[in-house]
Amino acid sequence: MMMQSAAQELVQKNDSEKRNSLYQTFWRWHFYGGIVFAPFLILLAISGALYLYQGEIETMLYKDKLIVHQGEKVLPLSQQTEAVKKEFPDAEIGSVRLPKEKDRATLVKISENDVVTQVYVDQYTAKITGTILDENHFKNVIAKLHSEWIVGGTLVNRLVELAACWTIIILVMGLYIWWPRNKYALMGTLFPRLKKSGRLFWRDLHAVTAFWLSVMILILIITGLPWSGVMGEQVNKLATSANAGYPTYAWTAPKAEKTTDEVAEDIPWATENNPLPVSERAEGKLSIDQVMYLAQENNIQKPYTISNPVGEDGVFTVASSRDKPENEATVYFNQYSGEIVEDVRFSDYGWMAKAISVGIALHEGHYFGLANQLLGTVAALGLVAIVIFSLIMWKKRKPAGKLGVPKKSDKKLKPWLIAVMVLTGVLMPLAGISFVLVFLLDRFVIPKIKPLQQWLS
């Protein structure tokens, strides 16, 4: 019996050491990820929360331009655009957006000397209510802050994507660290011990908040990745090759070299990279009033945007992407005859494109109204709180004059963990590259630089 008991104790000790080794590894990487990306996550979360209320904020900021007195009859689009041409004779009209609400102005986008301006026109009087430079519009500013940190450029865009990928990794590792290993207790696990003080108090706020919001935060991040430069491109290629995206197999019309998003506005994600179809040349051209009539006849839901043809073989592109994903549409009309060249609706998407379109609507907060916005706000601001709690906890834990990195496990990485890292790197290439860099620094560079090693301890 004594030998059996000793053997059991040895097995339990080995199991405990294995768990502690993995715990230590995860804690170290969780710490590295958190300390490096903390400021980026705060910026992403706050800008994302603001974007959720884009419509409400724009109405407040541009009330004098957006809101019009509802009249008896909406004037023809041609009359509205004529007023814009009269005011800006040297500008070229690129697109016209018809509002869903009856008390909103029509938006006409014009381009002059490579400067794009948004012109708002009262749909009942054809009077111009105001203009905004496209690059200064709230939506574009907050989108650039969210995805490019205002600075812009490929490098910054990749850093944003890397921060998003690492947030997923940090959350998963954090859940493992949080998971109760001994006696299960509600306090400190599912609810914070508010009567505690010091580091333990902030640890509970950090861990418990992260646990309750983890699913919401993960949904928010994952649904934003289709816009990313590297992973988003992979998702698009996968959807196309697997015939799970837009239905290119059904298209037989001649194509131009450009994609739809290069020449048209407000295109749904699923059709942004569609090869732009062309019009067969003929006599006479459609008026914008005729295009609006065709849009109504083909049940395209407002708000929708009519983008003018580019070149003699271009098409009118009518796109609806600012409502529920089920109402998304991208319809191309021959600019001469008015015939439909291609008609792509949500029902035509493959399963992956449908899932991503719904995810994008959730991400932007307009899938199920105010409740969607509030849930997104809780997740975004909750992420800010989690980061702040962790920084306070770290400040209280770290030794003076040192970074306070958790100790490195002396055990080698398990084959299954390496396999998981490789799979993660394949799914999120930028994260995979960062794994390699962090491993090389942690294994070969830091140990050879004593001042750096002492500071990181």
DRENTORLO-712318 format. One record per residue (C-alpha): residue in one letter; y, z, x. Coordinates in steps of 0.001 Angstrom, whole numbers, plus 500000, padded with zeros to 6 digits. Layout:
<bafis>
BAFI   type        v        w        u
BAFI      A        Y        Z        X
...
</bafis>
This chain:
<bafis>
BAFI   type        v        w        u
BAFI      M   500000   500000   500000
BAFI      M   502387   500826   502843
BAFI      M   501688   497448   504500
BAFI      Q   502276   495640   501196
BAFI      S   505545   497544   500649
BAFI      A   506717   496713   504177
BAFI      A   505905   493042   503644
BAFI      Q   507885   493031   500404
BAFI      E   510843   494670   502136
BAFI      L   510670   492048   504899
BAFI      V   510661   489194   502348
BAFI      Q   513595   490761   500499
BAFI      K   515473   491201   503793
BAFI      N   514902   487571   504741
BAFI      D   516020   486417   501285
BAFI      S   519110   488592   501573
BAFI      E   519936   487173   505006
BAFI      K   519562   483615   503682
BAFI      R   521886   484391   500777
BAFI      N   524376   486124   503064
BAFI      S   524294   483162   505451
BAFI      L   525061   480692   502643
BAFI      Y   527650   483076   501189
BAFI      Q   529386   483321   504563
BAFI      T   529368   479531   505010
BAFI      F   530780   478927   501537
BAFI      W   533380   481651   501920
BAFI      R   534572   480194   505228
BAFI      W   534863   476660   503831
BAFI      H   536367   477972   500590
BAFI      F   538995   479745   502691
BAFI      Y   539746   476698   504835
BAFI      G   540138   474472   501783
BAFI      G   542291   476983   499941
BAFI      I   544676   477743   502794
BAFI      V   545203   474062   503668
BAFI      F   545628   472671   500164
BAFI      A   547334   475618   498402
BAFI      P   550866   474107   498423
BAFI      F   549549   470701   497380
BAFI      L   547636   472177   494452
BAFI      I   550718   474012   493214
BAFI      L   552734   470778   493313
BAFI      L   549977   468793   491584
BAFI      A   549557   471422   488864
BAFI      I   553265   471879   488073
BAFI      S   554024   468145   488047
BAFI      G   550910   467565   485924
BAFI      A   552008   470204   483421
BAFI      L   555407   468518   483118
BAFI      Y   553747   465127   482591
BAFI      L   551818   466535   479600
BAFI      Y   555139   466885   477752
BAFI      Q   556526   463538   478841
BAFI      G   557327   462433   475286
BAFI      E   559065   465666   474325
BAFI      I   561048   465844   477581
BAFI      E   562127   462203   477344
BAFI      T   563309   462733   473774
BAFI      M   565396   465673   474963
BAFI      L   566775   463892   478047
BAFI      Y   567416   460497   476450
BAFI      K   568064   461468   472850
BAFI      D   571231   459379   472647
BAFI      K   569302   456294   473797
BAFI      L   565930   456807   472090
BAFI      I   566812   458125   468642
BAFI      V   568358   455735   466117
BAFI      H   569391   456079   462493
BAFI      Q   566679   454576   460324
BAFI      G   568023   451611   458397
BAFI      E   566656   449586   455528
BAFI      K   565299   446660   457530
BAFI      V   564109   446136   461103
BAFI      L   565823   443142   462677
BAFI      P   563763   440337   464238
BAFI      L   562826   440926   467869
BAFI      S   564573   437712   468833
BAFI      Q   567845   439145   467556
BAFI      Q   567320   442355   469501
BAFI      T   566463   440549   472748
BAFI      E   569402   438186   472231
BAFI      A   571715   441177   472343
BAFI      V   570188   442134   475696
BAFI      K   570606   438601   477055
BAFI      K   574234   438598   475965
BAFI      E   574882   441893   477761
BAFI      F   572854   440936   480858
BAFI      P   573095   437131   481095
BAFI      D   571660   436911   484623
BAFI      A   568687   439194   483998
BAFI      E   565153   438146   483116
BAFI      I   563353   439881   480263
BAFI      G   559905   440997   481362
BAFI      S   558606   442960   478388
BAFI      V   559477   444436   475000
BAFI      R   557935   447633   473647
BAFI      L   557862   448177   469900
BAFI      P   558022   451875   468941
BAFI      K   555570   453588   466637
BAFI      E   558207   455851   465087
BAFI      K   560770   454378   462707
BAFI      D   563661   456328   464239
BAFI      R   563115   455097   467825
BAFI      A   564811   452317   469762
BAFI      T   563055   449196   470999
BAFI      L   562596   449196   474790
BAFI      V   563398   445970   476639
BAFI      K   562672   445820   480366
BAFI      I   564810   443457   482388
BAFI      S   564839   442463   486037
BAFI      E   567879   441395   488032
BAFI      N   567987   441083   491832
BAFI      D   564603   442843   492021
BAFI      V   566022   445855   490144
BAFI      V   564187   446788   486935
BAFI      T   566229   448373   484145
BAFI      Q   565136   449825   480824
BAFI      V   567417   448727   477997
BAFI      Y   567219   450517   474630
BAFI      V   568111   448574   471496
BAFI      D   568624   449883   467968
BAFI      Q   565969   448037   465978
BAFI      Y   568144   448078   462832
BAFI      T   571497   446972   464273
BAFI      A   570554   445218   467552
BAFI      K   573119   447374   469357
BAFI      I   572280   448560   472882
BAFI      T   572080   452358   472826
BAFI      G   571762   452842   476581
BAFI      T   570114   451862   479855
BAFI      I   568094   453642   482558
BAFI      L   567026   452390   485953
BAFI      D   563251   452115   485781
BAFI      E   562702   454033   489008
BAFI      N   564890   456915   487737
BAFI      H   563135   457268   484389
BAFI      F   561538   460702   483910
BAFI      K   558025   459320   483456
BAFI      N   558179   457335   486690
BAFI      V   559791   460153   488684
BAFI      I   557247   462745   487569
BAFI      A   554375   460292   488066
BAFI      K   555560   459610   491612
BAFI      L   555903   463344   492247
BAFI      H   552403   463921   490892
BAFI      S   550623   461111   492725
BAFI      E   552808   460418   495753
BAFI      W   554900   463600   496221
BAFI      I   558026   461387   495905
BAFI      V   557580   460237   499529
BAFI      G   555139   457515   498517
BAFI      G   552985   455341   500714
BAFI      T   549267   454965   501260
BAFI      L   548902   458029   503494
BAFI      V   550486   460383   500969
BAFI      N   548416   458872   498157
BAFI      R   545265   459529   500164
BAFI      L   546337   463129   500814
BAFI      V   546832   463653   497076
BAFI      E   543334   462313   496441
BAFI      L   541912   464497   499216
BAFI      A   543584   467570   497705
BAFI      A   542070   466744   494285
BAFI      C   538601   466271   495804
BAFI      W   538828   469534   497707
BAFI      T   539883   471366   494560
BAFI      I   536524   470452   493039
BAFI      I   534730   471645   496177
BAFI      I   536755   474872   496333
BAFI      L   535994   475630   492680
BAFI      V   532246   475063   493056
BAFI      M   532089   477207   496194
BAFI      G   534247   479842   494519
BAFI      L   531842   480079   491584
BAFI      Y   528995   480680   494035
BAFI      I   530998   483401   495796
BAFI      W   531936   484965   492445
BAFI      W   528380   484974   491094
BAFI      P   527179   488618   490734
BAFI      R   524326   489385   493123
BAFI      N   523602   493027   492446
BAFI      K   524034   495021   489279
BAFI      Y   525691   492919   486623
BAFI      A   528965   494376   485374
BAFI      L   531526   492993   482950
BAFI      M   534459   494508   484818
BAFI      G   535148   492642   488023
BAFI      T   532921   489771   486888
BAFI      L   534142   488603   483496
BAFI      F   537225   490800   483249
BAFI      P   539563   491997   486025
BAFI      R   539650   495667   486948
BAFI      L   543337   496163   486249
BAFI      K   543268   499845   487227
BAFI      K   542265   498994   490764
BAFI      S   544863   498434   493434
BAFI      G   545334   496490   496628
BAFI      R   543131   493579   497623
BAFI      L   540441   494376   495014
BAFI      F   542970   494013   492190
BAFI      W   544113   490584   493401
BAFI      R   540540   489536   494122
BAFI      D   539600   490201   490497
BAFI      L   542620   488323   489164
BAFI      H   541786   485373   491430
BAFI      A   538041   485228   490783
BAFI      V   537965   486058   487074
BAFI      T   540805   483663   486202
BAFI      A   539101   480908   488180
BAFI      F   535814   481551   486370
BAFI      W   537311   481304   482884
BAFI      L   539376   478204   483663
BAFI      S   536930   476435   485995
BAFI      V   535597   473957   483419
BAFI      M   539063   473044   482157
BAFI      I   540407   472595   485690
BAFI      L   537419   470461   486689
BAFI      I   537911   468219   483634
BAFI      L   541608   467877   484455
BAFI      I   540896   466851   488048
BAFI      I   537928   464564   487390
BAFI      T   539786   462673   484653
BAFI      G   542646   462036   487087
BAFI      L   540498   460570   489878
BAFI      P   540166   457067   488320
BAFI      W   543801   456501   489394
BAFI      S   543106   457429   493018
BAFI      G   543192   454846   495772
BAFI      V   539724   455223   497282
BAFI      M   537520   456890   494672
BAFI      G   539305   455118   491818
BAFI      E   538598   451765   493416
BAFI      Q   534944   452734   493814
BAFI      V   534729   453754   490158
BAFI      N   536272   450449   489110
BAFI      K   533858   448422   491234
BAFI      L   530894   450447   489987
BAFI      A   531922   449966   486351
BAFI      T   532307   446228   486905
BAFI      S   529063   445712   488855
BAFI      A   527076   447816   486391
BAFI      N   528588   445913   483452
BAFI      A   529858   449280   482209
BAFI      G   533566   448506   482400
BAFI      Y   535532   445730   480796
BAFI      P   533343   442906   479438
BAFI      T   533947   440187   482023
BAFI      Y   530610   438660   481095
BAFI      A   532100   437603   477735
BAFI      W   535056   435759   479186
BAFI      T   534955   432046   479725
BAFI      A   538667   431180   479800
BAFI      P   540217   429837   483026
BAFI      K   541707   432576   485208
BAFI      A   544810   432825   487382
BAFI      E   544677   434499   490774
BAFI      K   546732   437476   489559
BAFI      T   545454   440538   487724
BAFI      T   546902   441712   484418
BAFI      D   548686   444784   485791
BAFI      E   550631   442611   488237
BAFI      V   552537   440832   485469
BAFI      A   552258   442974   482330
BAFI      E   553356   446464   481216
BAFI      D   551505   449381   479623
BAFI      I   548034   447999   480329
BAFI      P   545029   450250   479596
BAFI      W   543092   451439   482667
BAFI      A   540024   449455   481645
BAFI      T   541860   446117   481769
BAFI      E   544353   446664   484590
BAFI      N   542300   444620   487042
BAFI      N   541337   441894   484591
BAFI      P   541882   438426   486047
BAFI      L   544875   437073   484171
BAFI      P   543882   434176   481866
BAFI      V   546006   431042   481610
BAFI      S   547474   428913   478832
BAFI      E   546646   425262   478353
BAFI      R   549966   423460   478508
BAFI      A   551324   421792   475390
BAFI      E   554586   420984   473674
BAFI      G   556805   423774   472384
BAFI      K   556572   427523   473031
BAFI      L   556114   430589   470854
BAFI      S   559092   432757   470043
BAFI      I   558831   436500   470529
BAFI      D   558995   436887   466733
BAFI      Q   555876   434753   466390
BAFI      V   554098   436871   469013
BAFI      M   554999   440026   467097
BAFI      Y   553630   438451   463924
BAFI      L   550393   437566   465730
BAFI      A   550116   441141   467017
BAFI      Q   550439   442484   463481
BAFI      E   547960   439932   462145
BAFI      N   545439   440987   464791
BAFI      N   545837   444672   463990
BAFI      I   547310   445780   467322
BAFI      Q   548542   449323   466803
BAFI      K   552059   450439   467675
BAFI      P   553399   451369   470114
BAFI      Y   552520   448117   471825
BAFI      T   554216   446090   474546
BAFI      I   554727   442336   474630
BAFI      S   554904   441029   478210
BAFI      N   556352   437561   478614
BAFI      P   554424   434736   480302
BAFI      V   554876   434223   484033
BAFI      G   555027   430515   484853
BAFI      E   554195   427433   482833
BAFI      D   550509   428401   482514
BAFI      G   551111   432078   481802
BAFI      V   550166   433933   478624
BAFI      F   551841   436419   476330
BAFI      T   550103   439749   476961
BAFI      V   550203   442283   474143
BAFI      A   548950   445714   475208
BAFI      S   548557   449004   473392
BAFI      S   547714   451998   475587
BAFI      R   550013   454830   474544
BAFI      D   548074   456032   471528
BAFI      K   544485   457232   471146
BAFI      P   542015   455319   473360
BAFI      E   540226   454016   470269
BAFI      N   543384   452017   469508
BAFI      E   543658   450453   472965
BAFI      A   544025   446682   473020
BAFI      T   544771   443963   475549
BAFI      V   545247   440607   473835
BAFI      Y   546338   437402   475570
BAFI      F   548009   434654   473519
BAFI      N   548489   431049   474591
BAFI      Q   552255   430738   475031
BAFI      Y   552270   427257   473414
BAFI      S   549812   427370   470541
BAFI      G   549541   431098   469838
BAFI      E   545749   430944   470046
BAFI      I   544010   434043   471340
BAFI      V   542847   433345   474885
BAFI      E   541135   436725   475231
BAFI      D   540987   439824   473061
BAFI      V   539759   443092   474601
BAFI      R   539532   446268   472520
BAFI      F   538098   449732   473127
BAFI      S   534906   448685   471344
BAFI      D   534450   445929   473946
BAFI      Y   534497   448358   476884
BAFI      G   531321   449379   478640
BAFI      W   530235   453018   478376
BAFI      M   531906   453969   481663
BAFI      A   535243   452415   480748
BAFI      K   535111   454156   477361
BAFI      A   534417   457519   478989
BAFI      I   537216   457063   481530
BAFI      S   539684   455934   478839
BAFI      V   538958   459072   476810
BAFI      G   539224   461135   480001
BAFI      I   542625   459636   480815
BAFI      A   543863   460439   477310
BAFI      L   542688   464033   477799
BAFI      H   544328   464153   481223
BAFI      E   547660   462935   479844
BAFI      G   547472   465281   476855
BAFI      H   547591   462784   474000
BAFI      Y   543988   462633   472799
BAFI      F   544199   465361   470149
BAFI      G   547873   466206   470062
BAFI      L   549506   469556   470742
BAFI      A   546189   471365   471266
BAFI      N   545358   468916   474071
BAFI      Q   548759   469557   475672
BAFI      L   548377   473333   475439
BAFI      L   544876   473314   476940
BAFI      G   546108   471115   479777
BAFI      T   549039   473467   480342
BAFI      V   546762   476509   480497
BAFI      A   544526   474745   483030
BAFI      A   547434   473520   485178
BAFI      L   549438   476757   485213
BAFI      G   546204   478728   485521
BAFI      L   545505   476794   488727
BAFI      V   548942   477792   490028
BAFI      A   548179   481448   489227
BAFI      I   544765   481262   490919
BAFI      V   546353   479889   494097
BAFI      I   549093   482556   494087
BAFI      F   546540   485339   493530
BAFI      S   544469   484040   496432
BAFI      L   547476   483921   498779
BAFI      I   548400   487518   497923
BAFI      M   544781   488591   498418
BAFI      W   544659   486783   501772
BAFI      K   547924   488408   502864
BAFI      K   546509   491847   502137
BAFI      R   543196   491107   503876
BAFI      K   544181   489293   507053
BAFI      P   544820   491212   510303
BAFI      A   548380   491232   511633
BAFI      G   549191   488164   513715
BAFI      K   545965   486387   512762
BAFI      L   544899   483872   510138
BAFI      G   541931   485938   509044
BAFI      V   539298   483228   508673
BAFI      P   535958   484627   507403
BAFI      K   533370   484950   510169
BAFI      K   531144   482010   510890
BAFI      S   527466   482305   509955
BAFI      D   525165   482194   512971
BAFI      K   522559   480334   510938
BAFI      K   522239   476542   510994
BAFI      L   523103   474579   507882
BAFI      K   520079   474110   505656
BAFI      P   518792   470536   505194
BAFI      W   519427   470697   501440
BAFI      L   523039   471762   502035
BAFI      I   523550   468878   504474
BAFI      A   522088   466535   501845
BAFI      V   524529   467886   499242
BAFI      M   527433   467372   501655
BAFI      V   526328   463814   502364
BAFI      L   526050   463076   498626
BAFI      T   529483   464618   498041
BAFI      G   530866   462486   500866
BAFI      V   529420   459348   499291
BAFI      L   530918   460184   495883
BAFI      M   534222   461329   497399
BAFI      P   534656   459411   500676
BAFI      L   537847   461167   501761
BAFI      A   536174   464550   501305
BAFI      G   533228   463289   503362
BAFI      I   535534   462313   506225
BAFI      S   537207   465725   506057
BAFI      F   533781   467446   506231
BAFI      V   533091   465717   509520
BAFI      L   536529   466558   510937
BAFI      V   536353   470228   509909
BAFI      F   532819   470548   511281
BAFI      L   533816   469024   514623
BAFI      L   536874   471263   514890
BAFI      D   534963   474383   513888
BAFI      R   532007   473649   516145
BAFI      F   533455   472058   519272
BAFI      V   537256   472357   519439
BAFI      I   538162   475850   518216
BAFI      P   535517   477710   520314
BAFI      K   536949   476137   523497
BAFI      I   540574   477143   522853
BAFI      K   540689   480941   523141
BAFI      P   544232   481530   521770
BAFI      L   543380   479383   518733
BAFI      Q   540045   481141   518328
BAFI      Q   541716   484568   518443
BAFI      W   544383   483516   515918
BAFI      L   541784   482133   513511
BAFI      S   539644   485277   513673
</bafis>
